[in-house]
Amino acid sequence: MRALGLCLISLMIVLPATPRAQDRPLPRTTPGGAEVRYFTSIDGLMEGNADVILKETRHGKTVTSAVLDVCYPAEKGSDRKDRFVANLAVNGSTLTGSTQSIGDKLPVTVKLTRKPTGDTFEFDGRISVGERVTEVTSTDNSDLSEAEFNDVRTTDDGIIASPRDFTEVSPEAIAVKVKIDAATDLLKGLRGQNLRVLLNSLEVTCEALRAGAQVIDINIDPERAPALVARMKATPGVIAAGWSAGMFDMERTIRFPAAEWRDKGKLNRDKLAAAISGVLEKSLDAKPVSAKWSEDTGKLTLTFKRPSTLAPALGLTDTIEVTALPGPDRPEGSDHIMLWVGAPSTTTADESDGPRLGLADDLSTGDGESIEANDRGAMDALAKQFKAQRWDVDASAWK
């Protein structure tokens, strides 16, 4: 997940004081007309894997104060991050300071020499964190104004607490922004629940460390999503909870009245699966094998088989898997169902009686499955079967 090389950038403001002061909003002005400038990379720190921000306060060309914020892998090759923020004393071209890392409480010392070189700057020196020592030699460093820094650092957590409908966010995709020190308890509270937490959302990124909060992504049956959102909003440490982008691709989604497909207010899964399977059986020219619902996500997985046309004389078999997900078209008061149907994926094998031919995919071309570029008109056939609407991308409306 982490590429070695030059320092990659992540942005934030750092204010001197206690660790929590680091997360306060940027000041709009500085005392006495001073100018604030930022460097968002210094090459080579922590084997090139550090995320660096150097904030300088200047009067004219003279630096009067500086703060260095460095986020880095806590251990070599680890996804776990640690961070330190050091207030630097300025003595001419020399910047020095000491502090302690926020996570592992390791001693940190910084000694840098700063040299203007035309429109850019060079930094040389040494930074030590515990027993790790980094020799710094960084050239061609450009600085940013406060306005430029703010523009670049603006991020969107993608959470919509109360979406009007599910045309921009996905009904199964829940996102929870929670304070880092409350995240573990929140996750423990989700154990044993019928849902899936996205593994990559467990990583505490440098952005999360600086903001003091991380976003946990959860997939759940759309029918149960509103209750989970309400529960998350009431959970200690949660800053925001709602829906986010998920698996719904509007070009592969249809919308139709729900009444015929609900029984006592609940989705009639058997009836819906049979209808979808019947349409795909004809479109794919394949025989249905199984239909399985996920109790966690509400996802339907349909499996089909048909003779492969790859080498007819060998009598090979295509196994086709299609994933579908139904959900309401809006969080509250919905009387329509949105149905997303994924592109068919196909694997080919020798399933003949007697000795079988072992087959292997070319690993350089994919993961062993092929995605059918042409679904043989399945989406149009499903829309016809369900008397459904399709999404008009140009008009951003159902038609």
C-alpha positions in Angstrom: 0.0 0.0 0.0 2.9 2.3 0.6 5.2 3.3 -2.2 8.8 4.1 -1.3 10.4 7.1 -2.7 10.0 10.8 -2.4 7.9 12.2 0.4 4.2 12.3 -0.3 2.1 15.1 0.9 -0.7 15.5 3.3 -1.8 18.9 4.5 -2.9 20.5 7.8 -2.2 23.4 10.1 -0.1 23.0 13.2 -0.3 25.4 16.1 2.0 25.3 19.1 0.6 24.2 22.4 -0.8 20.9 23.5 -1.3 18.1 20.9 -5.0 19.1 20.5 -4.0 22.5 19.4 -2.7 20.9 16.2 -6.2 20.2 15.1 -7.6 23.7 15.4 -8.7 25.7 12.3 -6.1 27.8 10.5 -5.9 31.5 11.7 -6.9 34.0 9.0 -4.4 36.6 10.1 -1.0 36.7 11.9 0.2 39.3 14.4 1.9 42.4 13.2 1.4 41.7 9.5 3.6 38.6 9.6 3.3 36.2 6.7 2.7 32.4 7.0 4.2 30.1 4.4 4.2 26.3 4.1 6.5 23.6 2.8 4.6 20.3 2.1 7.6 18.1 1.4 11.1 17.5 2.6 12.7 14.7 0.7 14.1 11.6 2.3 12.5 11.6 5.8 11.9 8.1 7.1 13.2 6.4 4.0 11.0 8.7 1.9 7.8 7.5 3.6 7.1 10.6 5.8 4.3 13.0 5.3 5.8 16.4 6.1 4.5 19.9 6.7 6.8 22.8 7.7 5.0 26.0 8.7 7.1 29.2 8.8 6.1 32.6 10.1 8.1 35.4 8.4 8.6 39.1 8.7 9.8 40.0 5.2 12.4 37.4 4.4 13.3 36.7 8.0 11.8 33.6 9.6 10.7 34.3 13.2 9.1 30.9 14.1 8.6 27.5 12.6 6.7 24.3 13.3 7.5 20.9 11.8 4.7 18.3 11.5 5.9 14.8 10.4 3.6 11.7 10.1 5.4 8.4 9.3 5.1 4.6 9.5 5.6 3.7 13.2 7.7 0.7 12.1 9.4 0.0 8.8 6.9 -1.4 6.4 4.0 -0.9 8.8 0.6 0.7 8.0 0.4 2.0 11.5 1.3 5.7 11.7 2.9 7.8 14.4 3.4 11.6 14.3 5.4 14.4 16.0 4.9 18.1 16.0 8.0 20.2 16.9 8.1 23.9 17.6 11.5 25.0 16.2 13.7 27.7 17.5 15.1 30.0 14.8 18.7 31.1 14.9 19.6 32.7 11.5 19.4 29.8 9.0 19.3 27.1 11.7 16.0 25.5 12.9 16.2 23.4 16.0 13.8 21.7 18.4 12.8 18.7 20.4 9.6 17.0 21.3 8.0 13.6 21.8 6.1 11.4 19.2 2.4 11.5 19.9 1.7 7.7 19.6 4.8 5.8 20.8 6.1 8.6 23.0 9.6 8.5 21.5 12.1 11.4 21.9 12.5 13.5 18.9 15.2 16.0 18.0 15.4 18.2 14.9 18.3 20.2 13.5 17.9 21.7 10.1 19.7 24.3 8.0 17.6 26.3 5.7 19.1 28.0 2.5 17.2 30.1 -0.1 18.2 29.2 -3.7 16.4 31.6 -6.0 12.7 30.8 -5.8 13.2 27.6 -3.9 14.9 26.4 -0.7 17.3 23.7 0.4 17.2 21.9 3.7 20.1 20.0 5.3 20.5 18.4 8.7 19.4 15.6 10.9 16.1 14.4 12.5 16.1 11.6 15.1 13.1 9.7 16.4 14.0 7.3 19.2 17.0 5.4 17.7 16.1 6.2 14.1 18.2 8.9 12.6 17.5 10.5 9.2 20.1 12.6 7.4 18.2 15.3 5.5 19.4 16.6 2.2 16.4 18.2 0.3 16.6 20.6 -2.6 14.2 22.5 -4.9 11.6 22.9 -2.2 8.8 25.4 -3.1 6.6 27.1 -0.5 2.9 27.8 -0.4 0.9 30.8 0.8 -1.7 30.3 3.4 -4.5 30.6 0.9 -2.8 28.0 -1.4 -2.3 25.7 1.5 -5.9 25.9 2.6 -7.1 25.3 -1.0 -5.0 22.1 -1.3 -5.8 20.7 2.2 -9.6 21.0 1.8 -11.0 17.4 2.0 -14.5 16.0 1.9 -15.4 12.9 4.0 -18.1 12.1 1.5 -20.8 11.6 4.2 -24.3 12.7 3.5 -26.3 12.4 6.8 -29.8 12.8 5.2 -29.7 12.2 1.4 -32.8 13.1 -0.6 -32.4 9.9 -2.5 -29.8 7.3 -3.5 -28.7 8.7 -6.9 -25.5 10.2 -5.5 -24.8 7.9 -2.5 -25.4 4.2 -2.2 -28.1 2.6 0.0 -25.8 -0.1 1.4 -22.8 2.1 2.1 -22.6 3.7 5.5 -19.8 6.0 6.7 -19.1 7.0 10.3 -16.7 9.7 11.2 -15.5 9.0 14.8 -12.9 10.4 17.1 -9.8 8.2 16.9 -9.8 7.5 20.7 -13.4 6.3 20.4 -13.0 4.2 17.2 -12.0 1.0 18.9 -15.0 0.9 21.2 -17.3 1.7 18.3 -15.8 -1.2 16.3 -16.1 -3.6 19.2 -19.7 -2.7 19.4 -20.2 -3.9 15.8 -19.0 -7.4 16.6 -21.6 -10.0 16.0 -23.7 -7.7 13.9 -24.9 -8.5 10.3 -22.7 -6.1 8.5 -19.3 -5.8 6.9 -16.6 -3.2 7.9 -14.3 -2.3 5.0 -10.9 -3.4 6.0 -9.0 -0.4 4.5 -11.1 2.0 6.6 -9.5 0.6 9.8 -6.2 2.2 8.9 -5.5 5.5 10.7 -4.1 7.7 8.0 -2.0 10.8 8.4 -5.0 12.9 7.5 -7.0 11.1 10.3 -4.2 11.6 12.9 -4.1 15.3 12.1 -7.9 15.7 12.1 -8.2 13.6 15.3 -10.9 11.5 13.6 -11.2 8.6 11.1 -14.0 7.5 8.7 -15.2 3.9 9.2 -16.9 2.5 6.1 -19.6 -0.2 6.6 -21.7 -2.2 4.2 -25.1 -3.4 5.4 -28.4 -4.6 4.0 -30.1 -1.4 2.7 -33.3 -2.3 4.5 -31.4 -2.0 7.8 -29.2 0.9 7.0 -31.4 3.8 8.4 -31.5 2.1 11.8 -27.7 1.7 11.8 -27.2 5.4 10.9 -29.5 6.4 13.7 -27.6 4.2 16.1 -24.2 5.5 15.0 -25.3 9.1 15.4 -26.0 8.3 19.0 -22.7 6.5 19.7 -20.2 8.4 21.9 -17.3 9.9 19.9 -19.2 9.9 16.6 -18.9 13.3 14.7 -21.0 12.4 11.7 -22.8 9.3 10.3 -24.7 8.8 7.0 -24.5 7.4 3.5 -21.6 7.5 1.1 -20.5 6.2 -2.3 -20.8 2.5 -2.7 -21.3 -0.2 -5.3 -24.3 1.3 -7.0 -23.5 2.3 -10.6 -26.4 4.2 -11.9 -25.9 3.0 -15.5 -26.5 -0.6 -14.2 -29.4 0.3 -11.9 -33.1 0.2 -12.6 -36.0 1.6 -10.5 -39.5 0.2 -10.2 -42.6 0.3 -7.9 -42.0 -1.7 -4.7 -45.5 -2.9 -3.9 -45.4 -6.1 -5.9 -42.1 -7.1 -4.4 -42.8 -6.6 -0.8 -44.6 -8.9 1.6 -45.9 -7.3 4.9 -43.4 -4.4 4.4 -40.4 -6.6 3.7 -38.7 -7.5 0.5 -39.8 -10.8 -0.9 -36.4 -12.2 -1.6 -37.4 -15.5 -3.2 -39.8 -13.8 -5.6 -37.2 -11.1 -6.6 -34.4 -13.6 -7.0 -36.5 -15.9 -9.2 -37.5 -13.0 -11.4 -33.9 -11.7 -11.8 -32.7 -15.2 -12.5 -35.3 -15.9 -15.1 -34.3 -12.8 -17.1 -30.6 -13.5 -16.9 -31.1 -17.2 -17.8 -32.4 -16.0 -21.2 -30.0 -13.1 -21.7 -26.9 -15.1 -20.8 -28.2 -18.3 -22.4 -27.2 -20.2 -19.3 -28.8 -22.5 -16.7 -29.3 -21.2 -13.2 -27.4 -23.1 -10.5 -27.8 -21.2 -7.3 -29.1 -18.0 -5.7 -27.6 -16.9 -2.4 -28.4 -13.9 -0.3 -26.0 -12.3 2.1 -27.5 -11.6 5.5 -24.8 -9.0 6.1 -25.1 -6.9 3.0 -28.4 -7.9 1.4 -26.4 -8.8 -1.7 -27.8 -11.5 -4.1 -25.3 -13.8 -5.8 -26.6 -15.7 -8.8 -24.6 -18.5 -10.4 -25.2 -19.9 -13.9 -23.5 -22.5 -16.2 -23.3 -22.9 -19.9 -21.2 -24.7 -22.5 -18.1 -22.7 -23.3 -17.5 -21.6 -26.9 -13.8 -21.2 -26.3 -12.9 -24.7 -27.6 -16.1 -26.5 -28.4 -14.4 -29.9 -29.1 -13.2 -30.0 -25.4 -16.7 -29.6 -23.9 -15.6 -27.0 -21.4 -18.0 -25.2 -19.0 -18.5 -21.5 -18.3 -19.5 -20.7 -14.7 -21.1 -17.2 -14.7 -21.6 -15.2 -11.5 -23.8 -12.1 -11.3 -24.2 -10.0 -8.2 -27.3 -7.9 -7.6 -28.3 -5.6 -4.8 -31.9 -4.2 -4.2 -32.6 -1.3 -2.0 -35.1 1.6 -1.4 -34.7 4.6 -3.7 -34.6 7.0 -0.7 -33.9 6.6 3.1 -37.4 7.4 4.2 -40.9 6.8 2.8 -39.7 4.9 -0.2 -42.3 3.3 -2.5 -39.8 2.3 -5.2 -37.0 -0.2 -5.3 -33.6 0.5 -6.9 -31.9 -2.7 -8.3 -28.3 -2.7 -9.1 -27.0 -5.6 -11.2 -23.2 -6.1 -11.7 -21.6 -7.2 -14.9 -21.3 -11.0 -15.3 -18.0 -12.6 -14.4 -17.0 -15.9 -16.0 -14.6 -18.7 -15.2 -14.0 -21.6 -17.5 -13.2 -25.1 -16.4 -13.2 -28.7 -17.6 -16.1 -30.4 -15.8 -16.4 -33.4 -18.0 -16.6 -37.0 -16.6 -13.4 -38.9 -16.3 -9.9 -37.3 -16.4 -10.1 -33.5 -16.7 -7.9 -30.9 -18.4 -6.3 -28.5 -15.9 -6.7 -24.9 -17.0 -4.9 -21.8 -15.8 -5.5 -18.2 -16.6 -2.7 -15.9 -17.7 -2.0 -14.1 -14.4 -0.7 -11.1 -16.3 -4.1 -10.4 -17.7 -6.3 -10.4 -14.6 -7.4 -12.4 -11.6 -8.6 -15.5 -13.2 -12.1 -14.2 -14.1 -13.3 -12.4 -17.1 -15.9 -9.6 -17.0 -18.3 -9.8 -19.9 -18.1 -6.4 -21.7 -21.5 -7.2 -23.3 -24.1 -8.4 -20.9 -26.2 -9.5 -23.9 -28.9 -6.9 -23.2 -29.5 -8.0 -19.6 -30.1 -4.5 -18.2 -32.7 -3.7 -20.9 -34.4 -7.1 -20.4 -34.5 -6.5 -16.6 -36.0 -3.0 -17.1 -38.7 -4.5 -19.4 -39.5 -7.4 -16.9 -39.8 -5.0 -13.9 -41.5 -2.2 -15.9 -38.6 -0.1 -14.6 -37.0 3.2 -15.2 -33.4 3.7 -16.3 -31.1 6.5 -15.2 -30.5 9.2 -17.8 -26.9 10.3 -17.2 -27.2 13.5 -19.3 -30.4 14.7 -17.7 -29.5 13.3 -14.2 -33.0 11.9 -13.9 -35.0 8.7 -14.2 -36.7 8.0 -17.5 
